[in-house]
Amino acid sequence: MEQESKPGISFFQRCLTVWVILCMVLEILIGKYLPGIPEFPNHFEYARVSIPMAALIWLMIYPMMMKVDL
C-alpha cells in the first residue's frame, strides 16, 4: 500500500502567530518613535476614506474572494 504524500504547511503558516505579534510590536514602536509615518497616509484621503487603507484591505480579502466556490 502506497502512502500518499501530503504537502506540509509552509514556514510562514507555521509561524503565523509570531509574524502577527512582531507586526503588532513594530506598529506600536513606529507609532511611538516615528509619529510622522502614521500621519503621512492621512494626506491620501477621498470622501473621508483612506485610500491606502482601502487598498490594503482589498489586498487582504482578494485571495479569499478568489477561492470562493459558487
C-alpha positions in Angstrom: 0.0 0.0 0.0 1.5 3.3 -1.1 1.3 6.2 1.2 0.1 9.5 -0.3 2.4 12.4 0.3 0.6 15.4 1.8 2.1 18.8 1.3 3.2 20.3 4.6 2.4 23.7 5.8 4.8 26.5 4.9 7.2 28.2 7.2 5.0 31.3 7.1 1.9 29.4 8.1 3.7 27.6 10.9 4.9 30.9 12.4 1.8 33.0 11.7 1.3 33.8 15.3 4.9 35.0 15.7 4.5 37.2 12.5 1.3 38.8 13.8 2.9 39.6 17.2 6.0 41.0 15.5 3.9 43.2 13.2 1.9 44.5 16.2 5.0 45.3 18.2 6.6 47.0 15.1 3.5 49.1 14.6 3.4 50.2 18.2 7.1 51.2 18.1 6.6 53.1 14.8 3.7 55.0 16.3 5.6 55.9 19.4 9.0 56.8 18.0 8.2 57.9 14.4 4.8 59.6 14.6 5.2 61.2 11.1 4.9 57.8 9.4 1.3 57.0 10.6 0.3 60.6 9.9 1.6 60.6 6.3 -1.2 58.3 4.8 -3.8 60.7 6.2 -3.0 63.1 3.3 -4.3 60.5 0.8 -8.0 60.6 1.7 -11.0 60.9 -0.6 -14.6 61.5 0.7 -13.3 60.6 4.3 -12.0 57.3 3.1 -8.3 56.5 3.4 -7.0 55.3 0.0 -4.0 53.4 1.4 -6.3 51.6 4.0 -8.8 50.7 1.3 -6.0 49.3 -0.9 -4.6 47.2 1.9 -8.0 45.8 2.9 -8.6 44.9 -0.8 -5.2 43.1 -0.9 -6.2 41.3 2.3 -9.5 40.0 1.1 -8.6 39.4 -2.6 -7.2 35.9 -2.0 -10.3 34.8 -0.1 -12.5 36.0 -2.9 -10.6 34.0 -5.5 -11.2 30.8 -3.6 -15.0 31.2 -3.3 -16.9 28.2 -4.6 -20.1 29.3 -6.2 
